[in-house]
Amino acid sequence: MLCAMKTAAFAPPLPSAWLLPDWPAIAGVHAIFTSRAGGVSAPPWDSMNLGDHVGDDPHSVASNRAHFARQLERIGGQRVQPQFLQQVHGVQVCQLPLAQAAGLAFDACVTDQPGHACTIMVADCLPILIAHRQLGIVGAAHAGWRGLAGVAGVGVIEQLWSAYCRLTNQQLNNSSAEIAAQTQVWLGPCIGPQAFEVGAEVVAAFTAAVPQARRCFQPGNTAQKWWGDLSALARQRWQALGVQGLYGNDSSPPWCTVGNPLRFFSHRRDAGPLGSTGRMAAAIWRTGS
């Protein structure tokens, strides 16, 4: 079930279409997913566009990003810096805060440091947030089908998991199974299985290394076309890693970015007829000293 943004008593009203992950609370860990509402951008980026690469007025994007940062600070009660990545539909992961990685491309990030929000931009691809229940280590990934499939079954989820486990083991020398037992994952809105039509090459990219991925595709309306379920593919990958604490996107219509134009941006729906569209953001961060 989608949950509207819950606003703390000290914070000003936020757009009701913004989301908080509906998962067990972790002390000092906060997360949010924006909608297209609440910003200043003009059509077709109306209005809370956070992407600086889609043709929107740079001043509008800067204003929206500043507003986004202020809302993160109000939610967590401390100053926090959203860390936007240069996303390329790949599998590379970085650890925040970034030092000398300016200009490098990453589609996922992790951190154990307060004040740095792992931030992913999407407009049909699947946003993924991850958190350790004991240590407060957090991470995020941008998962389109290319990044999700990866190479030989190793995609952005597996790379994020490796980086997350390495960071966890700097504090606790646990096995992968022990880490998985203390981990929860939230899958955000993305293009749904009723809208994500793909060719046979996409099915092959997943099933070549993971045959059970075939269950996440249904025959399309024409030959050699299939309806793909990104969130189901992601759940399958997380379960294979031993993570059972999965929340959020259950592949139902309310989570589909294409099918909910008043709430979500969608590249597939809007880029053709409108020339462009905006980007939403999923962010997760920790507070404390």
Summary of the structure (lengths in Angstrom):
residues: 289
radius of gyration: 18.0
end to end distance: 33.6
largest distance: 57.0
contacts: 1007
relative contact order: 0.19
helix: 27%
strand: 24%
